[in-house]
Amino acid sequence: AALSYADLAVAVVDEAERPRRHRTRVSVFH
């Protein structure tokens, strides 16, 4: 996987700060 820990941390924070119904991007965990 080409995912760095920094990218993962940013993705997690982004998920936490954003309402789930507002998600428009594909999940990075797919």
C-alpha positions, 0 to 999 in steps of 0.5 A: 500500500502506498499510504503513508502514516501521515496520509492515514492520519489526515484521512482519519481526522478528516473522517472525524471532522466531517458528517458521514452524510457529507462524504463525497470522496471514496473511502481511503480504506477501500 
